[in-house]
Amino acid sequence: MNAFPRSAIAAAFLALGVAACSGYTSQNAPSAVPNVNPGLHPNALIVHPSKLALNGIGERYEKTFVVREAGYTGSFNTSETVGCMQAALLEPSVGTGPKTTFTLTGKKKTTTACTITFSDTKGHKANFKFTVA
């Protein structure tokens, strides 16, 4: 007597045939780490999150964000929209790759969004926007 009924064997062959016809291979299987922005270069300068709203003034309302660039070990420099650094304290003032966590603390309310531009020595740039309520 056979260990598997013919219907089970037929179902297995049918499943294999459908998988083979679908073009599915392990090469196009989803990766374990999703690519959050496939348009970015793998070594792009990234700020995450790219915008924050501070809900008040002082350390109680401070928030952190990360600037990173894979494979980069130089400095992350900053430039700002005029007047933005009077609205908030950024610590540290300069970061180092491949990753730096920055803390932003509100000093005075803003009427519009402020922008800090982070850059590296390779010419890559990324903007970070914030408001202080």
N, C-alpha and C positions, 0 to 999 in steps of 0.2 A: 504494500500500500504506500502511496506517495505521501511525503511529509506535508506538502503544500497542495491545496486544491488547485485545479486548473484555472479557476476564476481569479485567484489571488495572483498567480503567475501572469495571467493576461493583464491584470490591472497594473502590475509592476512594469511590464513592458510598455503599456500605454503611457504611463507616467514618464518613463524614460524617453519615449518618443516625443511627447509634448515638450519636455524640457529641452531636448536636442533641437527641435524645430523652432523654439522661441528665441534662439540665439543667446540664451543665458549662459554665461560662463563665470567661473570664479573671478575672472579679470574684471567683469563689469558688476560684480557684487558690491553693495554699499560698504564703504570702509568703516572701521570702528570709530574714527574721528571725522565728523562731518566737516566739510570745507564751508565755513560760514559765509565766505564771499569769494566765489570762484573767479571773479574779475580781478582780484588783487594778486600782485606778484607774491610768490611764497616768502620773500624776504622784505615785504612792505613794512613801513613804519605804521603801527596801528595804535590808536588810542581807544580804550574801552572802559567805561562807556564813552561815547563821543560827545555827550552833553549831560549836564547835571543842573539841577535846581536846588540851591541851598535855601532852606526854609527859614533862615534867620541868621543873625550875626553872632559870631563867637564859636568856641570849640564845641559847644553842645550840638551845633548844626553842621559841623565839618563832615566832608565826605571824601572818599578816596577813589582814585581811578588809576589805570595802568597804561603805561606807554611801553610798547615792546617792538622788537625787530629781531627776528631769528637770525643768528649768526653774526650779529653786530655787537662789538664790544666798546665802541667809542661813546662820546657824549651825546645826550639828547639836549639840544639847546632850545630856548623859548623866545618867542617874540609875541607881542600882544597888541590888541586893539588899544588905541590911546585911552588911558584912564582905567583900563581894566584891573591893573594890579593895585590901584588904590581901592578897588572894591573887594579884593580878596587877597589872602596870603597863600602863596603856593610853596609847599615844602616837599622835597628839597627844591631849590630854584633851578638846578641842573641835574639831570639824571644820567645814568650810565646803562648802556645796553648789556645784555639783550633785553632786560626788563627792569623797569623802575616803577614802584608804587608811589604816587604823589598824593598829598593831602591838600585839600582846598578848604580854607576857612574864610567865611564872610567877614568883611570889615565894615562895609556900608552897602546900602540897598542900591540895586541897579535899576535903571528905567528901561534898558534894552539888554539883549544878550551880549555878553562879552566873548571874545574869541582869543584863545591862546594858540599859537601855531608852534608845534614841535617840529624840529628838523634834526637831521644827522649830517655827518660830514660827507655823505654820499649824494646829498641833494634831495633825499626823500623828505616829504613833509606830510603832516597830518594835523587837522584842526580839532580843537576841543572848545565847545561852547558852554557857558554857564550863566546863570542868573543868581542874584541874591535878593530874597524877599524881605 
